[in-house]
């Protein structure tokens, strides 16, 4: 049965839940097998924005591509948000199991390490859920595509909107690893360039911090107009909940959730999250095409719903498989950098992001959207959470090519 907007809002309680590690292929007679490895957080704070829901979206792209004469297998593993674990899995997959593509790779510290391994081994890294803009900046390489979003985009869209609204003094609560540092850096640059001030910051241990009360007290004591949350997942939701408990927003201080997903809003509830402003590059109810994509994956993801990172896994996989079909599976397996170069040469198009392109630095370009979380009275049902405030076109949404410091731009 087709999933209409009404069906989605009503939920899907009877849908099957995806379980176990996936092994699925587009079966063809003979020929090499393309192996896709989905490496992300499946049990920790990012499991709802990545996890098995990302695997379901990769599988959906593979199933959609079935019948094109390409053999495909999908593997999945949990890197536990640890770079050493992620590196070991990546090396084992490539050296022992013949994996051609590392997909998703949540957590910037893991993603940056895996990106380097893919360069070293000449494999393909299609990143959806890590945020650091360094993946297409100082740490770029010819084997990596950064698909969905990055810290520069979030800083410009959400941070820029807060400054324009009068939030000209900031204090950051920052997850103490590559992602948090990059998000704080990029947002601080936008604040200062707009004439604002950064009054301070505090770094919170990652992972493992659940009590943010002392950090929120420091932020409040700074007298900043905006507390910038340079974190994600459970860290963000815990900060928002505890700020509400302390009555911080009632004192006129604004919270800037610099990276928040629809899954986080769901965990918070509209009662707590209402009025928050955030940026995503995909929303299930944005248009007919995004609703059509949601129809494809909803049952396999239940009770979760697709965020932009899940959509990015689907879209990146689909474009990669189109590229494999164009150049041949044997050639794609033999040379990851050549495959990425062909991906960049081909225009992208899918139900999640529409038409787009991939730049020489590996940055996938598409619009970004500034949303405000609805009030409970405005919502018409489960997952009807966003109202659109602003659209930033693809050519403006991401960092200008000349400003990233990517060596590929100069070569």
N, C-alpha and C positions, 0 to 999 in steps of 0.2 A: 504494500500500500504506500502510495506517495505521502510524504510528510509535509503537510501544509503548515503555515504559521500557527494556525489554531492547534494542530496536533502537537507542535513543539511546546507551545505554552502550556498545554495540558500535561506535559511530561510523558514519560515512557516507562512506566513502572514494570511492565511485563517484558521489556526487552532483555535479551540475553546479555550477560556481562562477559567481556573478553577475559579469558583466563589462560594461564600458562604462557610459555615462551612460544612465539609464532614460528611456523615453518610453512610458508605459502609460496607458490610459484605460478608464473605464467608458463605453462608447459608447452614445449615445442619439440619437434623431432630433431634430435642431434643438435650440434652447435654448442658453444661454451655457455656456462651459466653465470649470469651476473649475480653477485652476492651483495646484499645491502645489510649493513649492521646498524641498528638503532641503539645508540649508547646514551643513556640519560639517567636521571634520578627516578627510580621506580618505587622507592620506599620512604623517602625523606620529605623535606619541606616543599620540594618542587614537583612532587608526584602528580598533582592535579593539573599542572600546566605542562607537564611533559609525560613521563610514565608510559603506561600501556595505552593511554589514549593516543599518544604520538605513534605508537606502533600500529594502532588501528587505522590511522590516517595514511601511513605508508602502505599498509596492506590495501587500502581502498584505491590508491593510485596504481598499485601493481595489478589489482583485479580489473581496473578500468582499462589497463593496457594489454590484458590477456587477448590472445589471438593475433598478436603482431609478429609471432615467430621468434620471440626472445624468451629464453629460460631465465627465471628470476627466483632467488631465494631471499628470505628475510630472516635475519637473526636479531636477537635483542638481549641486552644486558644492563644491569644496574651498576653505575660507577660510584654510587654512594656519596656523590659530591666531593670525591677525593681524586686529586690529579694522579697520584701514584696508581690507584686502582684503575682509573680510566686509561692511563698509558699502558699498563700491563694487558688489559683487555684488548686495546687497539692493536698492540704488537702481536698478540696471540691470534687474533682474528685475521690479520694480514698475513703473518708468516705461516701459520698452521692451517687456517681455514680458507684462505684465498679470498677474503672479503675485499671488494672493490671500492665500496663507498662507506664512509662513516657519516651517519645521519643524526641530526638533532643536537646531541652533545651539550646538554644543559650545563651551566656553571662555567663562567668565563675562564677560571684557572684551568679547568679540565679542557675546555675547548681550545685554548691557546696552545696547550701541550699536544693535543691530538692533531691540531692543524700542522704543527711542525713535523709530527710523525708521518702524516700523509704527504707532506712535501718530500721528506727523506725517502719514503717508500714509493713515491710517485703514484699515490692513490688519490681518491677524491674525498673532500670534506665538505658536506652540505650542511651548514649550521643554521638552525632555526631558533633555538631557545637561549643560547648564550647571548649576552648583551654587549660586551665590550666593543667599542668602536675601533679598538686597536686591531681587530681581526681584518679590517680593511684599511688600516693605517700603518703604524710603525711595524706591526707584526704580520702584515699581509704576505701572501705567497700565491703562486700560480695554480695551486691545487685546491684552494678554498673559495667557496661562495658563501657569503653571509646573507641570508635570505630575508628574514622577517622584519626585524627592527634592530636598533642599537641605541647605545647610551646617548649619542649625539642627537638622534631623532627625538628621543623622549625628553631630553633637556630642552631642545628648541620648542617643542610643542607644549608640553605641560609646564615646564619652567618658564618659558617665554610668556605664556598666558597668565601665570601668576604674577609676574613682574608687571605686565601691562595693567593688571587689575589693582595695582598699588602695593604689591608685596615686594618692597625694595630692600628689605633686610632679612637675611637668612641665617639659620643654624641647621647644620646637617647631622643626621643620625645615619651613619654609614656602615654597611657590612664590610668587615675588614678582610677583603680579598679583591682580586682584580676587577670584578664587576662593580662593586661598591665604589672603589677608588675612581674608576673611569666615569661612573655616573655623577659622583660628586664633582670631579674635575670639569666635565663638560657643562654641567648645570652652573657651576660657579662662574665659568667663563661667560655664559649668557647673562647671568645676573650682573656681573661687573660691567660688561659691555653696554648694558642698558642703564648704567648709572647707579645700580644697587650695590649693597655691601654684604659681604659674608662675615658674620660676627663670630663664628666659631664652628667647630665640628667635634664629634666624638665617634670613635671607631668601636664597633661592637664585635665581639668574637664570633667567627663563623666557622662551622655551624655550631649550634648548641645554645645560643642565647634565646631565652624565652621571657625573661623578666627585663623589660625596658624602662622600668619606673625611674631608676636613677638617671638614665640618659634623657628621659623626657623632662625631669626636673632641671637638669643642666640646660636643656634647650629653652625651657620656660624662663629660667633665670637670666638668659642672655638678652631678653626683651626683643628678640627678633620677631618680626611680623609673620614670618613663614618658617615652619619646621619642615625641612626637606628630608624625605625618607628615601635615602639612597640604598634601598634594599628591595627585597622581593619575596613573594610566597608567604610562608608562615611568619617571617620576620615583619613584613608589612602589616599583615592582618593583626598580629599581636600589638604592634605599635599603635595602630588605629584604635583597637579595642581599649588599650590601656590609657591612651590620650582621652578617650571618651569618658572612661571611669574617673579620671582626674579632673574632668571638666575643662580641659585646656582650650578646646575650641569655643567654649562658652565665654572665655575671657578675650575673645577677639583674635586669637592666634589661628592662622590658617595652616592646615596640613597639606603639603604637596606630596602626593603619592606618585613619585617619579616613574615607577614601574609597577603597574597593577593590572591584573587580568580579570576577566569576567568570573573566573573560578574563585578568585579572592573575594570579589563582591558577594558571590553566592555564600561563601563561608562566613562573611561578616554579617549578612542580612541587610536588606535595604534600610531597616531602621537605624543601623549603625553607619552604613556606608553612604546614605543619601547625601547628595550635594558634593561629593568628592569629584574632582576633575582628573581625568586620566587620558592617556593616549594609547590607542591600539591601531593596528593596520588592517584588522579584520573584525567584523561583528556579525554574528550569525543572521541577524535581522536587518542587515544593511540594505540588501536589494534581493531581487529574485535569484541571482546567481549564488549568493552566499547562503540563501535558504535551500537552494538545490544541493549545494555541497553538504550542508548539515543533514539533509535527507539521506545522503549516502552513508554517513558515518555515525549517525545518532544512536542506532541500535547497538553497534559494537562498542560505543563509548559509554553507554548508560551505566551509572546515573550522571556521569560527567557531561559537559558540553564543550564544543571546540572553542578554544581561544585562538589568538593569532599564531601562537607557536605551533599548535596542532595543524592549523591551516598551512603554515609554512612547510611542515614536513610533507604534507600531501602535494603541495605545488612544486616543491623542489624535486621530489621523487618523480613526478609526472614529467617535468621538463628534462630531467636527466634521462629518463627512458625514451623520450622523444629524440634526444641527442644520440643515444645508443642506436636507435633505429636508423637514424640518419647516417651514422658513420660505421655501423657494424659492431656487433658485440665483441668480436676478437680484437678489433682496433681499440675499442673503449677499455677493455681489460688490460691491454698492453701499455697504455699511456694515460695516466690520470690527468696530467697537465694538458695534454692535447684534447682530452674530453672536456675539461673545463673551458678551454679556449673555444671549442665548438659551441658549448653552452652559451658563452658570452656573445658569440656571433649570431645566434638564433634568437628571435624575439620570443618572449614568454607570453602565455595566455592560459588562464585557468579561471574557475568559478570563484576562487577565493580572493584574488587580487586583480582580476581583469588582465588587461594587456600591460606588459612591462618590458624592461631590459635589464641586462647585467653589465655593469661597468667593468673597465679593465682592472680595477682594484678588487673586483669580486663582490662589490656592493650591488645587491638586487634592488632595483628602483620601482616604487609604487607609491600611491598616496598614503598619507597618515591621517588619522581622524582624532580630533579632540572631542571627548565625550564627557557628559556630566551624568552621574548616577541619579536615577529617578528617585522620587519619594515613594513610599509604599502606596500612596493614593494614586500616583501617576502610573504605576505598573499594572499591566493587564493580566499578569500571570507569571508563573515560574520562568526565570531567565529573561524576562522582558525588563532589562535593567538600564539601558542607556538611552540618552537623547543626544543627538549630534549637535555640537556647538560650532565646529569649524573643520574644514577639509584643507589639508596642505597638499598641493599637487606634487607628483613624483619628483619633478625637477627641483623642488625646493625642500622636500621633506628630509633629505639626508645631507650630510656634510659635503661641501663642494670638493670635487675631485682633487683640486690643487692644494687643498689644506690638510689632507690626511697624512702626508709623509710616506705614502706607499711607494716602494722602490719600483713597482711595476709601471707606475705612471711615467717615470723618467726613462725607462728602458725602451 
